[in-house]
Amino acid sequence: MAERRAGLSPSTARSHQAHKALHRVRTTLRKSAVDYFRGGASDWVALAGLILTVPALTCATILMPLWCAPEALVLPIIAGGLLLRPASLLALYATAALALMVESLLLTTATEFADGAGRVTPGTILVVAAAGLSGLLVAQFRSRVGVPWRRGGTMLFDLRERIRVQSKLPKLPAGWHREMALRPAGGQSFSGDFVVAARTGPGGRTLEVVLTDVSGKGMDAASRALLLSGAFGGLLGSLPPHDFLPAANGYLLRQSWEEGFATSVHLVLDLTSGDYELLSAGHVPAMQLNAGSGKWEEKAGEGPLLGVYDGAEFEPAKGTLRHGDVLMLFTDGLVETADRDLTEGIDRLTGEADRYVASSFHGAAWHLIESVARDVNDDRALLLLCRA
């Protein structure tokens, strides 16, 4: 009826309907394939493929017992533990058990001529059963977490890249140099230290940087650091600078985490004049190099840890970056260890930093971490801001 009202001939209408039907079929097939590889569709394709490998391996064992042992059945079982849901694994295990029975019956005579090759022994049954139990445990864990094996590694890779992109410092105008280095504990990919930064104010003349150290380290603090970095990135620039840390403190308190505290330092820098304010929430002090005197000066705001109590107040430390000056922000993993106190660690860091004055600190951040805290089992982060 719609085609007639549109003035289409019957043949044209039929062609149009056929085209729409073919488009729906293509769309359905494409969506099914995409859902499967994302882990959102049924795993019947993987189940069917793995079940077909069982008789293939059985035939190979019967025909070529010297080259294909009965223990080869653990291969589809291991793959099934990584790909299938626990309910689907039962069908695969039943098929493998039936294959072992067939091999045991058919190889009884054949093994007399093959010097015992291919014989199904109690040890064979135990190996296959152990592989099946391991696969079931892996499948149950994946089912509880809700992350398919086909997408689990990709998801972690995406999270790592998102954290890395979010931690990038914005481009600064001519006359300014910035660089940041972050090294997680134990060489892991995730860290409890993170940085969020943005250009704010009229014309982006203000640089706001927040360096945070979440309680814990490495993978233990990664999930909390990921959640906080997203929240802090949303707050930064959306609130007046003096309201950021109180809002971040309230956010942490609402999470009700057992280890719900963090230290943080918030830098608000005017890129035109070089004036800045440094607000601290229990964080280690920053260090400023005065180009005129060649000495390092400690800059520390006043404020409690984030997530300890409500109504916390944060008093800023003020300063100015003149031409040639350097401001260095870092986390405690870089300067404080069990056998080295904070003052000694800061002295060592500033002493190493003096070597990079001649090179205007280009490429210095990573090398400073390597020279000062290379073997420290803690998350380490260092941020350098230099005015030429």
C-alpha positions as CSV (number, residue, x, y, z in Angstrom):
1,M,0.0,0.0,0.0
2,A,2.8,2.4,0.8
3,E,4.5,1.7,-2.5
4,R,1.2,2.4,-4.4
5,R,0.7,5.6,-2.5
6,A,4.3,6.5,-3.5
7,G,3.4,5.9,-7.1
8,L,5.7,2.9,-7.6
9,S,5.0,0.1,-10.1
10,P,4.4,-3.4,-8.8
11,S,7.8,-4.7,-10.1
12,T,9.6,-1.7,-8.7
13,A,7.9,-2.2,-5.3
14,R,8.9,-5.9,-5.2
15,S,12.5,-5.0,-6.0
16,H,12.4,-2.4,-3.3
17,Q,11.0,-4.9,-0.8
18,A,13.6,-7.5,-1.8
19,H,16.4,-4.9,-1.3
20,K,15.1,-4.0,2.2
21,A,14.9,-7.6,3.1
22,L,18.5,-8.3,1.9
23,H,19.7,-5.2,3.9
24,R,18.0,-6.5,7.1
25,V,19.7,-9.9,6.6
26,R,23.1,-8.3,6.1
27,T,22.6,-6.0,9.1
28,T,21.6,-9.0,11.3
29,L,24.6,-11.1,10.2
30,R,27.0,-8.2,10.7
31,K,25.6,-7.4,14.2
32,S,25.8,-11.1,15.2
33,A,29.5,-11.3,14.1
34,V,30.4,-8.1,15.9
35,D,28.5,-9.1,19.0
36,Y,30.3,-12.5,19.0
37,F,33.8,-11.0,18.8
38,R,32.8,-8.5,21.5
39,G,31.6,-11.3,23.7
40,G,28.0,-10.2,23.6
41,A,26.5,-13.0,21.5
42,S,26.0,-16.7,22.2
43,D,29.1,-18.8,22.1
44,W,27.5,-21.6,20.0
45,V,29.9,-20.9,17.1
46,A,33.0,-21.5,19.3
47,L,31.3,-24.5,20.9
48,A,30.5,-26.1,17.6
49,G,34.0,-25.6,16.3
50,L,35.6,-27.0,19.5
51,I,33.3,-30.1,19.5
52,L,34.2,-30.8,15.9
53,T,37.9,-30.9,16.9
54,V,37.2,-33.7,19.4
55,P,36.3,-36.4,16.7
56,A,39.1,-35.1,14.5
57,L,41.7,-35.6,17.3
58,T,40.1,-39.0,18.1
59,C,40.5,-40.1,14.5
60,A,44.1,-38.9,14.4
61,T,44.9,-40.8,17.6
62,I,43.4,-44.0,16.3
63,L,45.0,-43.7,12.9
64,M,48.4,-42.3,14.0
65,P,48.9,-43.2,17.6
66,L,52.6,-42.4,17.4
67,W,52.0,-38.8,16.4
68,C,48.8,-37.9,18.2
69,A,48.4,-39.0,21.8
70,P,45.0,-39.2,23.7
71,E,46.2,-36.3,25.8
72,A,45.7,-34.1,22.8
73,L,42.1,-33.8,23.9
74,V,43.2,-31.2,26.5
75,L,43.7,-28.7,23.6
76,P,40.0,-28.1,22.9
77,I,39.3,-28.3,26.6
78,I,41.8,-25.5,27.4
79,A,40.4,-23.4,24.5
80,G,36.9,-24.0,25.8
81,G,37.8,-22.7,29.3
82,L,39.0,-19.5,27.7
83,L,36.1,-19.0,25.2
84,L,33.0,-20.7,26.5
85,R,30.5,-20.1,29.3
86,P,30.4,-22.7,32.1
87,A,27.1,-24.2,30.8
88,S,28.5,-24.7,27.3
89,L,31.6,-26.4,28.7
90,L,29.6,-29.3,29.9
91,A,28.7,-30.4,26.4
92,L,32.4,-30.1,25.4
93,Y,33.5,-32.2,28.4
94,A,30.9,-34.8,27.7
95,T,32.1,-35.1,24.1
96,A,35.8,-35.4,25.3
97,A,34.8,-38.1,27.8
98,L,33.0,-40.1,25.1
99,A,36.1,-39.7,22.8
100,L,38.3,-41.1,25.5
101,M,36.0,-44.1,25.9
102,V,36.1,-44.7,22.1
103,E,39.9,-44.4,22.0
104,S,40.2,-46.8,25.0
105,L,38.1,-49.5,23.2
106,L,39.6,-49.1,19.7
107,L,43.2,-48.8,20.8
108,T,43.3,-51.9,22.9
109,T,44.3,-54.1,20.0
110,A,46.2,-51.4,18.1
111,T,48.6,-50.7,20.9
112,E,49.9,-54.2,20.8
113,F,51.5,-53.3,17.4
114,A,52.5,-49.8,18.3
115,D,54.6,-50.6,21.3
116,G,52.0,-49.1,23.7
117,A,51.7,-45.8,21.7
118,G,48.3,-44.1,22.0
119,R,47.1,-46.3,24.9
120,V,44.5,-44.6,27.2
121,T,45.8,-45.0,30.8
122,P,44.5,-43.7,34.1
123,G,47.1,-41.0,33.8
124,T,45.6,-39.9,30.5
125,I,42.2,-39.6,32.2
126,L,43.6,-37.6,35.1
127,V,45.4,-35.2,32.7
128,V,42.2,-34.5,30.7
129,A,40.1,-34.2,33.9
130,A,42.6,-31.8,35.4
131,A,42.5,-29.7,32.3
132,G,38.7,-29.7,32.4
133,L,38.6,-28.6,36.0
134,S,41.1,-25.8,35.3
135,G,39.0,-24.6,32.3
136,L,35.8,-24.7,34.4
137,L,37.4,-22.5,37.1
138,V,38.6,-20.0,34.5
139,A,35.2,-19.9,32.9
140,Q,33.4,-19.4,36.2
141,F,35.8,-16.5,37.0
142,R,35.1,-14.9,33.7
143,S,31.4,-15.4,34.1
144,R,31.4,-13.8,37.6
145,V,33.5,-10.8,36.4
146,G,31.4,-10.5,33.2
147,V,34.3,-9.9,30.9
148,P,34.7,-12.4,28.1
149,W,38.2,-13.6,27.4
150,R,37.9,-12.3,23.8
151,R,37.5,-8.8,25.1
152,G,39.2,-8.9,28.5
153,G,42.7,-8.1,27.2
154,T,41.4,-5.4,24.8
155,M,39.5,-3.8,27.7
156,L,42.6,-3.5,29.8
157,F,44.5,-2.1,26.9
158,D,41.8,0.5,26.3
159,L,41.8,1.5,29.9
160,R,45.6,1.9,30.0
161,E,45.5,4.0,26.8
162,R,42.7,6.2,28.1
163,I,44.6,6.9,31.4
164,R,47.7,7.7,29.3
165,V,45.8,10.1,27.1
166,Q,44.0,11.7,30.0
167,S,47.3,12.3,31.7
168,K,48.8,14.3,28.8
169,L,49.6,17.9,29.6
170,P,48.1,20.5,27.3
171,K,50.3,22.4,24.8
172,L,51.7,25.6,26.4
173,P,52.5,28.9,24.7
174,A,56.0,29.8,23.6
175,G,58.4,30.4,26.4
176,W,57.1,27.5,28.5
177,H,58.3,23.9,28.7
178,R,56.5,21.0,30.4
179,E,57.1,17.3,30.8
180,M,55.8,14.6,32.9
181,A,56.9,11.0,33.7
182,L,55.1,8.3,35.6
183,R,56.4,5.0,36.6
184,P,54.1,2.4,38.3
185,A,55.4,0.1,41.0
186,G,56.8,-3.2,39.9
187,G,56.9,-2.3,36.2
188,Q,53.1,-2.7,36.0
189,S,50.9,-0.9,33.4
190,F,48.6,0.8,36.0
191,S,49.5,3.2,38.8
192,G,47.9,4.8,41.8
193,D,49.5,8.2,40.7
194,F,47.8,10.2,38.0
195,V,47.8,13.7,36.5
196,V,44.9,15.7,35.1
197,A,45.5,19.1,33.5
198,A,43.6,21.7,31.4
199,R,43.9,25.2,30.1
200,T,41.2,27.3,31.7
201,G,40.2,30.9,32.0
202,P,39.7,33.5,29.2
203,G,41.8,32.5,26.2
204,G,43.2,29.5,28.1
205,R,45.7,31.8,29.8
206,T,45.6,29.7,33.0
207,L,47.1,26.2,33.4
208,E,45.5,24.0,36.0
209,V,47.3,20.8,36.9
210,V,46.3,18.2,39.6
211,L,48.8,15.6,40.7
212,T,47.2,12.9,42.9
213,D,48.6,9.9,44.8
214,V,45.9,7.4,45.7
215,S,46.4,5.1,48.7
216,G,47.9,1.8,47.7
217,K,50.1,1.2,44.7
218,G,50.1,-0.5,41.3
219,M,47.2,-2.7,40.5
220,D,45.9,-2.4,44.0
221,A,45.1,1.2,43.5
222,A,44.5,1.2,39.7
223,S,40.7,0.9,39.8
224,R,40.4,3.8,42.4
225,A,42.9,5.9,40.5
226,L,40.9,5.3,37.2
227,L,37.7,6.4,38.8
228,L,39.2,9.4,40.5
229,S,41.1,10.6,37.4
230,G,37.8,10.7,35.5
231,A,36.0,12.5,38.2
232,F,38.8,15.0,38.8
233,G,39.1,15.6,35.1
234,G,35.4,16.5,35.0
235,L,35.8,18.9,38.0
236,L,38.9,20.6,36.7
237,G,37.9,23.8,34.9
238,S,34.2,23.4,35.8
239,L,34.7,24.9,39.3
240,P,36.7,27.9,40.5
241,P,40.2,26.8,41.5
242,H,39.6,27.2,45.2
243,D,36.5,25.0,45.0
244,F,38.3,22.0,43.3
245,L,39.9,20.3,46.3
246,P,36.8,20.7,48.6
247,A,34.7,19.1,45.8
248,A,37.2,16.3,45.3
249,N,37.3,15.7,49.0
250,G,33.5,15.4,49.1
251,Y,33.6,13.0,46.2
252,L,36.0,10.7,47.9
253,L,34.0,10.7,51.1
254,R,30.9,9.7,49.2
255,Q,32.7,6.6,47.9
256,S,33.0,5.1,51.4
257,W,36.1,3.1,50.4
258,E,38.1,1.2,53.1
259,E,41.2,2.9,51.7
260,G,39.5,6.0,50.7
261,F,42.2,8.6,51.1
262,A,44.5,10.3,48.7
263,T,47.0,13.2,48.6
264,S,46.8,15.8,45.9
265,V,48.4,19.0,44.8
266,H,46.5,21.5,42.6
267,L,48.6,24.1,40.6
268,V,46.9,27.2,39.2
269,L,49.4,29.0,36.9
270,D,48.9,32.2,35.0
271,L,50.8,31.6,31.8
272,T,51.1,35.4,31.1
273,S,52.5,36.7,34.3
274,G,53.9,33.5,35.8
275,D,52.1,33.9,39.1
276,Y,50.7,30.7,40.6
277,E,48.9,29.3,43.5
278,L,49.6,25.8,44.9
279,L,46.9,24.1,46.9
280,S,47.8,20.9,48.7
281,A,45.8,18.1,50.3
282,G,48.4,16.4,52.4
283,H,50.8,16.2,49.5
284,V,54.6,16.4,49.6
285,P,55.9,19.9,49.0
286,A,56.7,21.2,45.5
287,M,60.2,22.6,44.7
288,Q,61.0,25.8,42.8
289,L,64.3,26.6,41.3
290,N,65.2,30.3,41.4
291,A,67.3,31.1,38.3
292,G,68.8,34.1,39.9
293,S,70.2,32.4,43.0
294,G,70.4,28.9,41.7
295,K,68.7,27.6,44.9
296,W,65.7,25.4,45.3
297,E,62.8,26.7,47.4
298,E,60.1,24.6,49.0
299,K,56.5,25.4,48.2
300,A,53.8,23.8,50.2
301,G,50.1,24.6,50.7
302,E,48.2,23.7,53.9
303,G,45.4,21.1,53.9
304,P,44.5,17.6,55.1
305,L,44.3,14.4,53.1
306,L,41.4,13.9,50.7
307,G,38.7,11.6,52.0
308,V,39.4,12.0,55.7
309,Y,36.7,14.4,56.9
310,D,34.2,16.7,55.5
311,G,34.5,20.5,55.6
312,A,38.3,20.5,55.1
313,E,39.9,23.8,54.2
314,F,42.9,24.3,51.9
315,E,45.3,27.3,52.2
316,P,47.3,28.0,49.0
317,A,51.0,28.8,48.7
318,K,51.7,31.6,46.3
319,G,54.7,32.2,44.1
320,T,55.9,33.4,40.7
321,L,57.8,31.7,38.0
322,R,60.2,34.2,36.4
323,H,62.3,33.6,33.3
324,G,64.6,30.6,33.9
325,D,62.7,29.3,36.9
326,V,61.5,25.7,37.3
327,L,58.7,24.2,39.3
328,M,58.8,20.6,40.2
329,L,55.8,18.5,41.4
330,F,56.2,14.9,42.5
331,T,54.7,12.1,44.6
332,D,56.2,10.7,47.8
333,G,57.3,7.4,46.0
334,L,60.1,9.4,44.4
335,V,61.6,10.9,47.5
336,E,60.5,8.8,50.5
337,T,61.3,5.2,51.3
338,A,61.6,3.0,54.4
339,D,65.3,3.8,54.8
340,R,65.2,7.4,53.5
341,D,63.2,10.2,55.0
342,L,61.4,12.9,53.1
343,T,64.1,15.7,53.6
344,E,66.9,13.4,52.4
345,G,65.0,12.3,49.4
346,I,64.1,15.9,48.3
347,D,67.8,16.9,48.7
348,R,68.8,14.0,46.5
349,L,66.2,14.8,43.9
350,T,67.1,18.5,43.7
351,G,70.8,17.6,43.6
352,E,70.2,15.4,40.6
353,A,68.0,18.0,39.0
354,D,70.8,20.6,39.1
355,R,72.6,18.6,36.4
356,Y,69.8,19.5,33.9
357,V,69.9,23.3,34.3
358,A,72.2,23.7,31.3
359,S,69.8,21.7,29.1
360,S,66.7,23.6,30.3
361,F,65.4,20.3,31.7
362,H,64.5,18.9,28.3
363,G,64.1,15.1,28.7
364,A,64.9,15.4,32.4
365,A,61.7,13.9,34.0
366,W,62.2,10.3,33.1
367,H,65.9,10.4,33.8
368,L,65.4,11.9,37.2
369,I,63.1,9.0,38.2
370,E,65.7,6.5,36.9
371,S,68.5,8.1,38.8
372,V,66.7,8.9,42.1
373,A,64.2,6.0,42.6
374,R,64.8,3.4,40.0
375,D,64.4,0.3,42.2
376,V,61.7,1.7,44.6
377,N,58.7,-0.5,44.8
378,D,56.2,2.3,44.7
379,D,54.4,4.5,42.2
380,R,56.5,7.5,41.1
381,A,55.4,10.6,39.2
382,L,57.3,13.8,38.4
383,L,56.1,16.9,36.7
384,L,58.4,19.7,35.5
385,L,57.3,23.2,34.4
386,C,60.0,25.6,33.1
387,R,59.8,29.2,32.0
388,A,62.4,30.1,29.4
